[in-house]
C-alpha cells in the first residue's frame, strides 16, 4: 500500500516502510499526481518541472524521473502511456483532510494529520511554475484544516469541552492574529468558559495587532462583543454599591494602590486613616476600576456590623454568595473555595476586629491569586500588610479637590451655590481648617442653606461640635465629627491616648525631639499613631489635624496641666540656641528652623508674656524679631509691649533679661524711626552697660551701625558706640567680636563720597582675614559692600563690579533674599557708573521682585523710595514715574520716617526737572494709585 504524506515535510511509505525518493523532481512529480488525482499529460508535467528546457530534453528528463520513481515505490502505482501519467490506488493525508466528513471521530483524525504546511521545507530549484502551484496548495490546505478545526470546535462547544475548543481556536489565531472572525470566536469561548479577564486581554491583543499593522481599530462587531462581555462581567462579578455621586480626587491614591497590587505584587494592603477621611469611598472606587482585572470578581465585605473576629468568615462567605457543604467547617470550605479564585476582597471597617488579623494571613496562605484590601482606622498588627495612609483631599492653590467637594455638596442643599471670588477665600479657609477631610467638608456644606461660607468657617474655628448634621444616608457614628473621633479614640491603647492628648500642646507641627522632651512621647507610640493616620509625618516633622487637636485637647488629664509651661521653656531654649549668632550671620543659617516652628515659638512667646516669664521672653526675643521681619511686621511694638508689662509687674529696669528685650526693641525701632531709636538707646545704654550680659552689651553698642543712617547728625553717637563696642569686645573669648568691632570703627572713619586710599588698603587686608575666618558671617559681606562704594568713589567701577560679583557669589548660595537686595543695590550703582544702563535696570527689576517675594511692605516702600533717585540716573528723558512714586509713598503709613524725610527733600528737584504743570498732574495721579498699580507702573517702565 502506497501512503503519501504531504502536510508537513514530504514522506512516502510503501507497505508500512518509509522509502526515500532520491530526486527532487521525483518527489515533485509524485506530489502533483497525488494532489491532482487524475490523468496528467506528459507535456504539462514536463513544462511544470523543467520550464526552462526545450521539449525534447524535458521529455527525456521526465522519462528518467518516472523510471527512478517506479523503482522506488514499486510497480503498479504509476500508470503511464505515450501521452499521460496517472497515480493509481494510494492513500494520502491531503485526501483525508479534504474529505474529513463531519463526525467527531473523522474530524479528530483529520486534525492530527496537519504536521505543518503543504510540503513544508521542500523546494524545486529553477521551477517557478511548481513553486506557484505549491504555494496555492499551502493556502488550499490551510483553509481545509481551518474548516476541520471549526467543525471540531463546534462539536467541543456543544459538549461543553471549552478547554479543547479554545486550544483549537488558539492555533488558528496564532497563525493569523488579524483574522477577526476567529478572534471573536476565541473571545466568546474564553468568556463562556469563565475566563472573563483573559477574554478582555485577547481583545486587547487583537486591538494592538491591528493598530500596529494597519493603524485601524477592531470592527464594530468585535467592539460590540467586548462591550457586552464587559457589561455582563461588571453586572455579575461584584457586589460593589452603585455610587450615587462621583468620587472627587483620589487619583494619586488609586494609582498607588494599583502599583502596590499590580507592580509590587502585594496581596494585602490596608487603607489607614481618620474616620471621615474617605477610606471606604476610595476602596469602592478602586474596586470599580479593577473589575476587568479580577476574573472572579471584586467583593465588598462590610464589617461594621460584625461584633467579633470569629464572625469574619461568615461575613466573607455572605458577601461572595458562598454556601459551604454541611459536613465541612466554614473556614476550611471557604479557603478551598477561594484557593484558585482570582478575586479582590475589600474588607471595610476592620479596626474593631484586629484580633482577627491572623485569619487574613491564613486565607492568603491557602489561596494563590486572592488579594485583599482592608480599610481601618488602625493599622493591622501584621508585617505582611502594606499600608497606605489616607489623608484629606488636596487643598492647595494648584490642586483643590477639597473645594470642589465642598461646592458639590453645597449645591445639593443650595442649588444656586457657586465658587466665586467673594466666597472662595472662606471655602479655602474651611478646607484648611478640616485638613481636606471629606466627612467634615460634607457636614460643613450641609449648613450652606442657612449660613454663609464665612459664618461656617467662623463656627468651625469656635469648636468642632458645629460639624454635625442629621443626614440619614450616613451611619450614626459619622453624623458628627465628634462621634467619628470618639469612635477612633476608644480603639487606642492607654499609652496612645495619653500621647495623642499631650501632642495637642503643639501648633502646626513638631519634631521627634520636641515630642519626647515636652510630651514624654516614646518613639514606638508615635510611630503607631503615624501608622494609624492620627499623626502625619512630613519629612522630619509631625503634624496633627486641627480638628483632631481640638478633640484630643479635651482628653488631656489634669496631671498634664504643666504641658504649656514645658512647651514654653523648651522652645525658649530652642530659639536661644538657634539665634546664638543670628545678629551676625546670614538668615539661612538660623532662620529655617525658626520658621519651621514659628507657630510653636509664637505660642511660647504668648504664654511667657501672659505669665510674665522674663527669662523665656528674652530667650525668644530674637526669634520673634526674625519672624516679624519674615512677615513684614515691625517687632518693636510687640517687644515694647512685653517690656512695659514686665516693668508694670515689678521686674526691675536693670534686670539683664529685660535689658536684652529693650536692646532688641531699640534695634528694630531703628528701622522705622532712627532719631527716636537713638534717643532711646542713649537713655537705656547706661543700664545695659552696667547690668546686661556680654552679648546684649555688645549688640546694643553695635546696633547703631545696623540701621541708623550714617549722616552727620548721628556721627557723634556712632563714634561713641563703636568705641564702646570695641571696649566690650575685649572682654569676650570670641575673637569674632573684636574683629567685628574693628570693622565698624574702620567703616565709621570713611566719609561719604570721599576716596581714602589708606582706608581702602586696610579694608582689603581685613577682608582677606574675614574671608578666611568668618566666610559665613555678615562681616565679610559688609567688607565687600564697603569696598564697592569706595571703589566707586575712587572712580574705579571695574574693581567695584569685581567686589559686587564676589559678594553675589557668597550670597546666592544662601538664598537669603534680604542679603541679595543689598547686592542688587551695589550692582545698580556699579552698572550705572559703567554706563551699562540696561543691566542696571535689570538689577533694579530683580531687586523689586526680591522685595515682593519677601513680602514686607515697609521694606518694599524703602526700596521704592530709592527708585525716586535711581530713576533719574537710569532714564535719559525725564519721566513722571518718580513724582508718582513720591506722591504715593508719602501718604502711606508703612513708609518709614527717614524715607519720608528723604523724599520730601527731593520734591523741589523733581518739580524743576519736569516742570510745575506736569509735576502737579503726576503728583495728583500718584496719590490715587494703589500698591498693585504702583508696582505695575514700575515694572512696565523697567521692562521696556
C-alpha positions in Angstrom: 0.0 0.0 0.0 1.4 3.4 -1.0 0.9 6.2 1.5 1.9 9.8 0.7 2.2 12.4 3.4 2.4 16.0 2.1 1.1 18.0 5.1 4.5 18.9 6.5 7.8 17.6 5.4 7.0 15.2 2.5 7.1 11.5 3.4 6.4 8.3 1.4 5.6 4.8 2.8 5.2 1.5 0.9 3.6 -1.3 2.8 4.4 0.5 6.1 8.0 1.1 5.4 9.4 4.5 4.7 11.1 4.9 1.3 13.4 7.7 0.1 12.7 9.4 -3.2 16.2 10.3 -4.4 15.4 13.0 -6.9 13.6 16.3 -6.0 11.8 16.2 -9.4 10.6 12.7 -8.5 9.0 13.9 -5.2 7.5 16.9 -7.0 6.0 14.6 -9.7 4.6 12.3 -7.0 3.1 15.2 -5.0 1.5 16.7 -8.1 -0.1 13.4 -9.2 -1.3 12.8 -5.6 -3.0 16.2 -5.2 -4.5 16.4 -8.8 -5.7 12.8 -8.6 -6.3 12.5 -12.3 -4.5 11.7 -15.6 -2.0 14.4 -16.3 -0.4 15.0 -19.7 3.3 14.4 -20.2 3.7 17.8 -21.8 2.0 19.5 -18.8 4.3 17.7 -16.4 7.5 18.5 -18.4 6.6 22.2 -18.5 5.8 22.2 -14.8 9.0 20.6 -13.7 11.5 21.9 -16.3 10.2 25.1 -17.6 13.5 26.4 -19.0 14.4 23.2 -21.0 13.3 22.6 -24.6 10.5 20.0 -25.1 12.8 17.1 -26.2 15.2 17.5 -23.3 12.3 17.9 -20.8 10.6 14.8 -22.1 13.9 12.9 -21.7 14.2 14.0 -18.1 10.6 13.1 -17.4 11.2 9.5 -18.6 14.2 9.1 -16.4 12.4 10.5 -13.3 9.4 8.3 -14.0 11.7 5.2 -14.2 13.5 6.1 -11.0 10.3 6.8 -9.1 8.7 3.5 -10.2 11.8 1.6 -8.9 11.4 3.4 -5.6 7.7 2.9 -4.9 7.3 -0.3 -6.9 5.3 -1.5 -9.9 1.6 -0.9 -10.1 1.2 2.6 -8.7 2.2 4.7 -11.7 0.2 4.1 -14.9 1.8 5.7 -18.0 1.2 5.7 -21.7 2.7 7.8 -24.5 0.8 10.9 -23.6 -0.5 10.7 -19.9 0.6 9.6 -16.5 -1.8 8.6 -13.6 -1.2 7.7 -9.9 -3.2 4.6 -9.2 -4.7 3.5 -5.9 -3.0 5.1 -2.9 -3.6 6.8 0.5 -2.7 10.5 1.1 -3.1 12.9 4.1 -4.3 15.6 1.8 -7.2 13.5 0.6 -8.1 12.6 4.2 -8.1 16.3 5.2 -10.2 17.3 2.3 -12.8 14.6 2.8 -12.8 14.6 6.6 -16.6 14.5 6.9 -18.5 15.9 9.9 -18.3 13.2 12.6 -16.2 13.8 15.7 -14.0 10.8 15.1 -13.1 11.7 11.5 -12.6 15.3 12.3 -10.2 14.4 15.2 -8.3 12.1 12.8 -8.0 14.9 10.2 -6.9 17.4 12.8 -3.9 15.3 13.7 -2.8 15.0 10.0 -1.6 18.5 9.8 2.1 18.3 10.7 2.8 21.6 9.0 2.1 23.5 5.8 1.9 21.6 2.5 5.3 20.2 1.6 6.9 22.3 4.3 10.7 22.7 3.7 10.6 21.3 0.1 11.7 23.4 -2.9 12.3 22.6 -6.6 15.0 24.9 -7.8 14.6 26.6 -11.2 10.9 25.9 -11.5 8.7 28.9 -10.9 5.5 27.1 -12.1 5.9 24.4 -9.5 6.6 26.9 -6.8 3.4 28.8 -7.6 1.4 25.6 -7.6 3.0 24.6 -4.3 2.0 28.0 -2.7 -1.5 27.6 -3.9 -1.8 24.2 -2.2 -0.4 25.7 1.0 -3.3 28.2 1.1 -5.8 25.5 0.0 -4.9 23.0 2.7 -4.7 25.7 5.4 -8.2 26.6 4.6 -9.2 22.9 4.7 -7.5 22.5 8.1 -9.3 25.6 9.4 -12.7 24.1 8.3 -11.8 20.9 10.2 -10.9 22.9 13.3 -14.1 25.0 13.0 -16.3 21.9 12.8 -14.4 20.1 15.6 -14.6 23.2 17.8 -18.3 23.2 17.3 -18.5 19.6 18.5 -16.5 20.5 21.6 -18.6 23.6 22.4 -21.8 21.5 22.1 -20.3 19.1 24.6 -19.1 22.0 26.9 -15.5 21.0 26.3 -14.4 24.6 26.3 -10.7 24.0 27.0 -10.4 21.7 24.0 -12.3 24.2 21.8 -10.0 27.0 23.0 -6.9 25.0 22.2 -8.1 24.5 18.6 -9.1 28.2 18.0 -5.8 29.4 19.6 -3.9 27.5 16.8 -5.9 29.5 14.2 -5.4 32.9 15.8 -1.7 32.3 16.4 -1.4 31.5 12.7 -3.4 34.6 11.7 -3.6 37.2 14.5 -5.7 39.6 12.5 -8.5 37.2 11.5 -11.2 39.0 13.4 -13.8 36.3 12.8 -11.8 33.6 14.6 -10.6 36.2 17.2 -14.2 36.9 18.0 -14.8 33.1 18.4 -11.7 32.9 20.7 -13.1 35.8 22.8 -16.5 34.2 23.1 -15.0 30.9 24.1 -12.9 32.5 26.8 -15.9 34.4 28.2 -18.1 31.3 28.1 -15.5 29.3 29.9 -15.4 31.8 32.7 -12.1 33.4 31.7 -13.5 36.9 31.5 -10.3 38.7 32.1 -8.5 36.6 29.5 -11.2 37.4 27.0 -10.7 41.1 27.5 -6.9 40.6 27.2 -7.4 38.7 24.0 -9.3 41.6 22.6 -6.6 44.0 23.7 -4.0 41.9 21.9 -6.1 42.0 18.7 -6.6 45.8 19.0 -2.8 46.3 19.4 -2.1 44.0 16.4 -4.5 45.9 14.1 -3.2 49.2 15.3 0.5 48.3 14.8 -0.1 46.6 11.4 -2.7 48.7 9.7 -3.4 51.6 12.0 -7.1 50.7 12.4 -9.4 49.7 15.2 -11.3 46.4 15.5 -14.6 46.2 13.6 -17.8 47.4 15.1 -19.0 43.8 15.6 -15.9 43.0 17.6 -16.2 46.1 19.7 -19.8 45.4 20.4 -18.9 41.9 21.5 -16.3 43.1 24.0 -18.6 45.8 25.3 -21.3 43.2 26.0 -18.8 41.0 27.8 -17.5 43.8 30.0 -21.1 44.9 30.8 -22.1 41.3 31.7 -18.9 40.8 33.8 -19.4 44.0 35.7 -23.0 43.2 36.4 -22.4 39.7 37.7 -18.9 39.6 39.3 -19.2 42.1 42.1 -21.4 43.4 44.9 -20.0 46.9 45.0 -22.6 49.6 45.6 -23.6 51.7 42.6 -22.3 55.1 43.7 -24.9 57.9 43.6 -22.2 60.6 43.4 -18.9 60.6 41.6 -15.7 60.4 43.6 -13.7 63.7 43.7 -9.9 63.5 43.7 -8.0 60.4 44.9 -6.4 59.7 41.5 -3.0 59.5 43.2 -4.2 57.1 45.8 -5.8 54.8 43.2 -2.6 54.8 41.3 -0.6 54.0 44.4 -3.0 51.1 45.1 -2.6 49.8 41.6 1.2 50.0 41.9 1.1 48.0 45.2 -1.1 45.2 43.8 -0.1 45.0 40.1 3.5 46.0 40.1 4.8 45.2 43.5 2.7 42.1 43.8 1.3 42.9 47.3 -1.6 40.7 48.3 -2.7 42.5 51.4 -3.0 46.3 51.6 -4.5 48.4 54.4 -6.0 51.8 53.9 -5.5 53.6 57.2 -6.9 57.0 58.2 -9.0 59.0 60.4 -12.7 58.4 60.5 -14.3 60.5 57.7 -11.1 60.5 55.6 -12.9 58.7 52.8 -11.3 55.2 53.1 -14.5 53.3 52.1 -15.2 55.6 49.2 -11.7 55.2 47.9 -11.7 51.4 48.3 -15.0 51.0 46.4 -14.0 53.4 43.7 -10.7 51.4 43.3 -12.8 48.2 43.2 -14.9 49.5 40.3 -11.7 50.5 38.4 -10.3 47.0 38.9 -13.3 44.8 37.8 -11.7 43.9 34.5 -8.5 42.7 36.2 -10.0 40.1 38.5 -11.6 37.1 36.7 -13.6 36.0 39.7 -14.7 39.5 40.7 -14.5 42.2 43.4 -16.5 41.9 46.6 -17.1 44.3 49.4 -17.3 42.8 52.9 -19.0 45.2 55.4 -17.5 44.5 58.8 -19.1 47.4 60.8 -22.0 45.2 62.0 -19.7 42.3 62.9 -19.1 42.2 66.6 -16.3 39.6 67.0 -13.5 38.2 64.9 -15.0 34.7 64.7 -17.8 36.1 62.5 -15.4 37.3 59.8 -15.6 34.1 57.7 -19.4 34.3 57.7 -19.3 37.9 56.5 -16.9 36.9 53.7 -19.0 33.9 52.6 -22.2 36.0 52.6 -20.6 38.7 50.5 -19.4 36.4 47.8 -22.5 34.2 47.9 -20.8 31.0 49.0 -22.8 28.2 50.6 -20.4 25.7 52.3 -21.1 22.0 52.4 -22.9 21.0 55.6 -20.3 18.4 56.6 -17.3 20.8 56.3 -16.3 23.7 58.7 -17.0 27.1 57.1 -13.4 28.4 57.3 -12.0 25.2 55.7 -14.6 25.3 53.0 -14.1 29.0 52.3 -10.3 28.6 51.9 -10.9 25.7 49.5 -13.5 27.7 47.5 -11.1 30.7 47.1 -8.0 28.6 46.5 -7.8 29.2 42.8 -10.0 32.3 42.6 -8.6 35.5 41.1 -10.5 37.8 43.3 -10.2 41.1 45.1 -11.9 41.2 48.6 -12.5 44.6 50.2 -12.8 44.3 54.0 -14.3 47.5 55.2 -14.1 48.9 58.8 -11.6 46.4 60.3 -10.4 48.5 63.3 -12.6 46.7 65.9 -11.6 43.2 64.7 -7.8 43.5 64.9 -7.6 40.3 66.9 -8.9 38.5 63.7 -6.0 39.8 61.6 -4.4 36.3 61.6 -7.3 35.0 59.6 -6.3 37.2 56.7 -2.8 35.6 56.7 -4.3 32.1 56.8 -6.6 33.0 53.9 -3.8 34.3 51.8 -1.6 31.3 52.5 -4.4 29.0 51.5 -5.1 30.7 48.1 -3.0 31.6 45.1 -4.5 34.6 43.4 -6.7 36.2 46.0 -5.8 39.8 47.1 -7.3 41.7 50.0 -7.8 45.5 50.5 -8.6 46.4 54.1 -10.0 49.8 55.4 -9.3 50.5 59.1 -8.8 53.4 61.4 -5.9 51.4 63.0 -3.1 49.5 61.3 -3.3 45.7 61.2 -0.8 44.0 63.5 0.7 42.2 60.5 4.0 42.7 58.9 2.6 41.2 55.7 0.3 44.1 55.1 1.4 47.1 53.0 -0.1 50.4 54.4 -1.4 53.4 52.5 -2.4 56.3 54.8 -5.4 58.2 53.6 -5.3 61.9 54.4 -7.6 64.7 53.4 -8.2 65.8 49.9 -5.7 68.2 48.3 -6.5 71.8 49.4 -3.7 74.0 48.0 -3.7 76.5 45.1 -2.6 74.3 42.3 -4.9 71.4 43.1 -8.0 71.8 45.3 -10.2 68.7 45.3 -11.4 69.7 48.7 -13.0 72.9 47.4 -14.6 71.0 44.6 -16.1 68.5 47.1 -17.4 71.3 49.3 -19.0 73.1 46.3 -20.6 69.9 45.0 -22.1 69.1 48.4 -23.2 72.8 49.0 -25.2 72.7 45.7 -27.2 69.8 47.0 -28.7 71.9 49.8 -28.4 75.2 47.9 -28.6 74.7 44.1 -27.5 78.3 43.3 -24.2 78.0 45.2 -21.2 78.7 43.1 -17.5 79.1 43.9 -16.9 82.9 43.4 -14.3 85.5 44.2 -16.2 86.6 47.3 -16.7 83.2 48.9 -13.6 81.3 47.6 -11.3 82.6 50.4 -13.8 81.4 53.0 -14.2 78.0 51.4 -10.4 77.7 51.2 -10.3 78.5 54.9 -12.9 75.8 55.7 -10.9 73.3 53.7 -7.7 74.2 55.6 -9.5 74.0 59.0 -10.7 70.5 58.3 -7.5 69.5 56.6 -9.4 68.5 53.5 -11.1 65.6 55.2 -14.2 64.6 53.2 -16.7 63.9 56.0 -16.2 67.3 57.8 -16.5 69.0 54.4 -19.8 67.2 53.8 -21.0 68.2 57.3 -19.9 71.8 56.8 -21.5 72.1 53.4 -24.8 70.9 54.8 -25.1 74.3 56.6 -24.9 76.3 53.3 -28.7 76.7 53.2 -28.6 78.6 56.5 -25.2 80.2 56.8 -22.6 81.9 54.6 -19.3 80.3 54.0 -17.6 83.0 56.2 -20.0 82.1 59.1 -19.4 78.4 58.6 -15.6 78.9 58.8 -16.1 81.0 61.9 -18.2 78.3 63.6 -15.6 75.6 62.8 -12.9 77.8 64.4 -15.0 78.2 67.5 -15.4 74.5 68.0 -15.7 71.1 66.2 -19.1 70.5 67.8 -20.6 72.6 64.9 -19.7 69.8 62.5 -22.7 67.7 62.7 -25.8 67.1 60.5 -28.8 64.8 60.5 -28.0 63.0 57.3 -29.8 59.7 57.1 -27.5 58.2 54.5 -24.6 58.4 56.9 -24.2 55.9 59.8 -24.8 57.3 63.3 -21.1 57.2 64.1 -20.5 59.6 61.2 -23.2 62.2 61.7 -20.9 64.4 63.8 -17.1 64.7 63.7 -17.0 64.4 67.5 -18.6 60.9 67.2 -16.1 60.0 64.5 -13.1 60.9 66.6 -14.7 59.3 69.8 -15.1 56.0 67.9 -11.4 56.2 66.9 -10.3 57.2 70.4 -11.9 54.2 72.0 -9.8 51.9 69.8 -6.5 53.3 71.1 -4.4 51.9 73.8 -4.0 53.9 77.0 -0.4 54.9 76.0 -1.6 56.0 72.6 -4.4 58.0 74.1 -2.1 59.8 76.6 0.5 60.6 73.9 -2.1 61.9 71.4 -3.7 64.1 74.1 -0.3 65.6 75.1 0.7 66.2 71.5 -2.1 68.7 71.2 0.2 71.2 73.0 2.0 71.8 69.7 0.8 74.1 67.0 1.4 73.3 63.3 3.8 70.5 63.7 6.7 69.4 65.9 9.9 67.3 65.8 10.6 64.0 67.4 12.9 65.6 69.8 10.2 68.1 70.9 7.6 65.4 71.3 10.0 63.4 73.5 11.0 66.4 75.6 7.6 68.0 76.1 5.0 65.3 75.7 7.2 62.4 77.0 6.2 60.5 73.8 8.0 57.3 73.0 9.3 56.6 69.5 7.2 53.4 69.4 3.9 55.0 70.3 4.5 58.0 68.0 5.2 55.5 65.2 2.0 53.7 65.9 0.0 57.0 65.8 1.5 57.7 62.4 0.7 54.3 61.1 -2.9 54.7 62.2 -3.2 58.1 60.4 -3.8 60.0 63.6 -0.4 61.8 63.3 1.1 62.8 59.9 4.8 62.6 59.2 6.1 65.2 56.8 9.8 64.7 56.3 11.4 65.2 59.7 8.3 66.8 61.2 5.0 65.6 62.6 1.5 67.2 62.5 -1.9 66.8 63.9 -5.1 67.7 62.1 -6.6 70.8 63.6 -10.0 69.1 64.3 -8.3 66.1 65.9 -6.3 68.5 68.0 -9.5 70.2 69.2 -10.9 66.8 70.1 -7.8 65.4 71.8 -7.2 68.6 73.8 -10.5 67.8 75.7 -9.0 64.5 76.7 -5.9 65.9 78.4 -5.8 65.0 82.0 -5.2 67.3 84.9 -1.7 65.9 85.6 -0.7 67.3 82.2 -1.6 70.9 83.1 2.1 71.8 83.1 2.4 71.0 79.4 2.2 74.6 78.2 4.9 75.6 80.6 7.2 72.7 79.4 6.4 73.7 75.8 7.3 77.4 76.5 10.6 76.6 78.2 11.6 74.0 75.5 11.0 76.5 72.6 12.6 79.4 74.5 15.8 77.4 74.9 15.5 76.1 71.3 15.2 79.7 70.0 18.1 80.9 72.1 20.4 78.2 70.7 19.3 78.7 67.1 19.7 82.5 67.3 23.1 82.4 69.1 24.9 84.2 66.2 21.7 85.4 64.4 22.8 89.0 64.5 26.0 88.4 62.7 25.2 85.5 60.2 23.1 85.2 57.1 19.5 84.3 57.7 19.7 80.9 56.0 21.9 79.7 58.9 19.4 80.3 61.7 16.0 81.3 60.3 14.8 78.0 58.7 14.4 76.1 62.0 12.7 79.2 63.5 10.3 79.5 60.5 9.5 75.7 60.7 8.5 76.1 64.3 7.1 79.6 64.0 3.7 78.7 65.4 5.2 77.0 68.4 7.6 79.9 69.0 4.7 82.4 68.9 2.7 80.2 71.3 5.7 80.1 73.6 6.0 83.9 73.4 2.3 84.5 74.2 2.4 82.1 77.1 5.6 83.6 78.5 4.2 87.1 78.1 1.0 86.1 79.9 2.9 84.5 82.7 5.5 87.3 82.8 8.4 84.9 82.3 11.1 87.4 81.7 13.9 84.9 81.1 12.0 82.9 78.5 10.8 86.2 76.8 14.4 87.2 76.5 15.4 83.8 75.0 12.6 84.2 72.4 13.2 87.8 71.6 15.5 87.5 68.6 13.4 84.6 67.1 10.3 86.8 67.3 12.2 89.7 65.6 13.1 87.3 62.8 9.6 86.1 62.4 8.3 89.6 62.3 10.8 90.6 59.6 9.7 87.5 57.6 6.1 88.5 57.8 6.8 92.2 57.0 5.9 93.4 60.5 7.8 95.6 63.0 8.8 93.8 66.1 9.5 96.9 68.2 5.8 97.2 69.2 5.5 93.6 70.3 8.8 93.7 72.2 8.0 97.1 73.7 4.6 95.9 75.0 6.2 92.9 76.6 8.9 95.0 78.3 6.3 97.5 79.6 4.1 94.7 81.1 7.2 93.2 82.8 8.1 96.5 84.4 4.5 97.1 85.5 4.5 93.7 87.2 7.6 94.6 89.1 10.5 93.4 87.1 13.4 95.8 87.8 14.6 98.0 84.9 18.1 96.7 85.4 17.1 93.0 85.0 19.6 91.5 82.4 16.8 89.6 80.6 14.6 92.7 80.4 17.6 94.8 79.1 18.1 92.2 76.4 14.4 92.7 75.3 15.0 96.5 75.4 18.1 96.3 73.3 16.4 94.3 70.6 13.3 96.6 70.7 15.6 99.6 70.1 17.3 97.9 67.2 14.0 97.2 65.5 12.9 100.7 66.1 16.0 102.0 64.2 14.5 100.7 61.0 11.4 102.9 61.4 12.4 106.0 63.3 16.2 106.3 63.7 16.1 109.5 65.8 13.7 108.1 68.4 15.8 104.9 68.5 18.9 106.9 69.1 17.3 108.8 72.0 16.0 105.5 73.5 19.5 104.0 73.2 21.1 106.9 74.8 18.7 106.6 77.8 18.9 102.8 78.1 22.6 102.1 77.4 23.9 103.1 80.8 21.7 100.3 82.4 22.7 97.9 79.6 26.4 98.6 80.1 26.2 98.1 83.8 23.8 95.2 84.2 23.3 93.3 80.9 25.3 90.2 79.8 28.2 90.4 77.4 26.2 89.5 74.3 23.5 92.1 75.0 26.0 94.8 75.7 27.9 94.2 72.5 24.8 94.0 70.5 23.4 97.3 71.9 26.7 99.1 71.2 26.9 97.8 67.7 23.1 98.1 66.9 23.5 101.7 65.7 25.6 100.5 62.7 22.8 98.2 61.6 20.0 100.6 60.9 20.8 104.2 61.9 21.8 106.3 58.9 25.4 107.3 58.7 24.8 111.0 58.2 26.4 113.8 60.2 23.6 114.2 62.8 24.5 110.7 64.0 28.2 110.9 63.8 28.9 111.6 67.4 26.7 108.8 68.6 28.2 106.4 66.1 31.8 107.2 67.3 30.8 106.7 70.9 29.0 103.4 70.5 31.6 101.9 68.2 34.3 102.8 70.7 32.1 101.1 73.4 31.7 98.0 71.1 35.5 97.7 70.8 35.9 98.1 74.5 33.2 95.4 75.3 34.7 93.1 72.7 37.9 92.8 74.6 36.0 91.2 77.5 34.8 88.2 75.4 36.5 85.0 74.5 35.4 85.0 70.9 37.8 86.8 68.5 35.0 87.4 66.1 33.5 90.2 68.3 36.9 92.0 68.4 37.1 91.7 64.6 33.6 92.9 64.1 34.1 95.9 66.4 37.3 96.8 64.4 35.3 96.6 61.2 32.7 99.0 62.5 35.4 101.5 63.5 37.1 101.3 60.1 33.9 101.8 58.2 32.9 104.7 60.5 36.1 106.6 59.6 35.1 106.5 55.9 33.3 109.7 54.7 30.6 109.5 52.0 31.9 110.3 48.5 35.5 110.6 49.8 38.3 108.5 48.4 40.7 107.3 51.1 43.5 105.0 49.7 44.9 104.1 53.1 41.5 103.0 54.4 40.8 101.0 51.2 44.1 99.2 51.7 43.2 98.4 55.3 39.7 97.2 54.3 41.3 94.9 51.7 43.6 93.4 54.3 40.8 92.9 56.7 38.6 91.3 54.0 41.2 88.6 53.5 41.2 87.8 57.2 37.4 87.9 57.4 37.0 85.6 54.3 39.4 83.1 55.9 38.0 83.1 59.4 34.4 84.2 59.0 33.2 83.3 55.5 29.6 82.8 56.5 29.3 85.9 58.7 27.8 89.2 57.7 31.1 90.9 58.5 32.6 89.6 55.2 29.5 90.8 53.3 30.0 94.3 54.9 33.6 94.4 53.8 32.7 93.6 50.2 29.9 96.1 50.2 32.1 98.9 51.7 34.8 98.3 49.1 32.2 98.6 46.3 31.3 102.1 47.5 35.0 103.0 48.0 36.0 101.9 44.5 33.1 103.8 43.0 34.3 106.9 45.0 37.8 106.3 43.7 36.5 106.2 40.1 37.3 102.5 39.7 33.9 101.0 38.7 35.5 97.8 37.3 37.0 97.0 40.7 33.7 97.8 42.3 32.0 95.4 39.9 34.5 92.7 40.9 33.6 93.2 44.6 29.9 93.1 43.8 30.4 89.8 41.9 32.3 88.3 44.9 29.6 89.5 47.2 26.9 87.9 45.0 28.9 84.6 44.8 28.8 84.5 48.6 25.2 85.4 49.0 23.5 83.5 46.2 24.0 80.0 47.6 22.4 81.1 50.9 19.2 82.1 49.1 18.9 84.9 51.5 16.7 87.5 49.8 17.4 90.1 52.4 21.1 89.9 51.7 20.5 89.8 47.9 18.7 93.1 48.0 22.0 94.7 49.2 23.9 93.0 46.4 21.5 94.3 43.8 21.8 97.8 45.3 25.6 97.5 44.7 25.1 96.3 41.1 22.7 99.1 40.2 25.1 101.8 41.2 28.1 100.0 39.7 26.5 99.3 36.3 25.2 102.9 36.3 28.8 104.2 36.8 30.0 101.9 34.0 27.3 103.2 31.6 25.7 99.8 31.4 22.2 101.2 31.9 20.2 98.2 30.6 21.9 95.9 33.2 21.3 98.4 35.9 17.6 98.4 35.0 17.6 94.6 35.0 19.1 94.6 38.5 16.5 97.2 39.7 13.7 94.9 38.4 15.2 91.9 40.2 15.6 94.0 43.3 11.9 94.8 43.2 11.0 91.1 42.6 13.0 90.1 45.6 11.3 92.7 47.8 7.9 91.5 46.7 9.0 87.9 47.4 10.0 88.9 50.9 6.5 90.4 51.3 7.4 93.2 53.7 5.5 96.3 52.7 7.7 98.8 54.7 10.8 97.3 53.2 9.4 97.4 49.7 8.4 101.1 50.3 12.0 101.8 51.3 13.2 100.3 48.0 10.6 102.3 46.0 11.8 105.4 47.8 15.4 104.7 46.5 13.9 104.3 43.0 12.9 108.0 43.0 16.6 108.9 42.7 17.8 105.9 40.7 15.1 106.7 38.1 16.8 110.0 37.2 20.1 108.2 36.5 18.7 105.2 34.6 16.4 107.0 32.2 17.8 109.7 29.9 14.5 111.5 29.4 12.7 112.9 32.5 9.6 110.9 33.3 6.7 111.3 35.7 7.3 108.0 37.4 9.5 109.4 40.3 6.9 112.0 41.0 4.0 109.5 41.2 6.2 107.2 43.4 7.0 110.1 45.8 3.3 111.2 45.9 2.1 107.7 46.7 4.8 106.8 49.2 4.4 110.0 51.3 0.8 109.1 52.1 1.4 105.5 53.1 1.7 104.7 56.8 4.2 101.9 56.0 6.7 104.3 54.6 9.5 104.8 57.2 10.1 108.2 58.8 13.6 108.6 57.4 12.4 107.7 53.9 9.6 110.3 54.2 12.2 112.9 55.1 14.4 111.9 52.3 11.6 112.0 49.7 10.4 115.4 51.0 13.9 116.8 50.4 13.8 115.8 46.7 10.3 117.2 45.8 11.6 120.6 44.6 14.2 119.0 42.4 11.5 116.8 40.8 9.3 119.8 40.1 12.1 121.6 38.4 13.1 118.6 36.4 9.8 118.0 34.6 8.0 121.4 35.0 5.5 122.5 37.5 2.3 121.7 35.5 3.4 118.2 34.6 4.6 117.8 38.2 1.2 118.7 39.7 -0.6 116.4 37.3 1.7 113.5 38.1 1.5 114.2 41.8 -2.3 114.1 41.8 -2.3 110.9 39.8 0.2 109.2 42.1 -2.0 109.9 45.2 -4.8 108.0 43.6 -2.8 104.8 42.8 -3.0 101.5 44.7 0.0 99.4 45.7 -0.6 97.0 42.8 -0.9 99.9 40.3 2.4 101.4 41.6 4.2 98.0 41.2 2.8 97.5 37.7 3.9 101.1 36.7 7.5 100.5 37.8 7.6 97.1 36.2 6.3 98.3 32.8 9.0 101.1 32.6 11.8 98.7 33.7 10.8 96.1 31.2 10.6 98.3 28.2 
